[in-house]
Amino acid sequence: MARKKTATQRRKATTDKQALLGIERGAKRAEQKAQGALDGRFRQRKVESKKAYSRKTRRRTDDA
């Protein structure tokens, strides 16, 4: 039977993955900069978080 990984081994694996992702992200960003992505032509769009609860506004009647 295979032995379970220890906490330090799991932590090391995730940090290795994070390091690789960071390198890839940096390369993509450098490529975008070379293409002129930061010269104001591209507008970054905000994606609304689905975790935030939005309340519906109640209609008030002004009878008073």
C-alpha distance (Angstrom), angle and dihedral (degrees) to the residues before:
residue distance angle dihedral
M1 . . .
A2 3.78 . .
R3 3.77 118.5 .
K4 3.77 120.1 -118.1
K5 3.78 117.7 -109.9
T6 3.76 115.3 -108.0
A7 3.79 121.7 -121.6
T8 3.80 92.3 -102.0
Q9 3.80 91.6 51.7
R10 3.82 91.0 50.6
R11 3.82 91.0 46.5
K12 3.82 91.0 49.4
A13 3.82 91.0 50.9
T14 3.80 92.4 52.5
T15 3.80 92.9 46.4
D16 3.82 89.9 50.7
K17 3.81 89.7 51.8
Q18 3.79 91.1 46.8
A19 3.79 90.9 50.3
L20 3.80 91.5 51.4
L21 3.79 91.4 47.8
G22 3.80 90.0 49.8
I23 3.79 91.5 52.2
E24 3.81 91.5 48.8
R25 3.81 91.4 47.3
G26 3.80 90.9 50.1
A27 3.80 91.3 50.8
K28 3.80 91.4 50.2
R29 3.78 91.2 48.9
A30 3.80 92.2 49.4
E31 3.80 89.0 51.1
Q32 3.81 90.9 50.1
K33 3.79 90.7 49.7
A34 3.80 89.7 51.7
Q35 3.81 89.1 51.9
G36 3.81 90.9 51.6
A37 3.79 99.4 -106.9
L38 3.81 92.0 147.2
D39 3.80 98.4 50.7
G40 3.81 93.6 92.6
R41 3.79 99.8 -96.3
F42 3.78 94.4 104.3
R43 3.79 119.1 64.9
Q44 3.74 116.5 -153.4
R45 3.77 112.7 -132.2
K46 3.76 123.4 -141.6
V47 3.78 116.6 -131.7
E48 3.79 112.1 -150.2
S49 3.77 114.4 -124.1
K50 3.79 112.7 -114.1
K51 3.79 90.3 -153.2
A52 3.81 94.0 69.7
Y53 3.78 114.3 90.5
S54 3.78 113.5 -133.9
R55 3.77 116.7 -157.5
K56 3.74 120.9 -143.2
T57 3.78 114.0 -118.3
R58 3.77 113.6 -116.2
R59 3.75 119.8 -129.6
R60 3.76 110.5 -120.5
T61 3.75 121.1 -153.7
D62 3.77 114.9 -147.5
D63 3.81 99.9 -146.3
A64 3.78 95.4 139.2
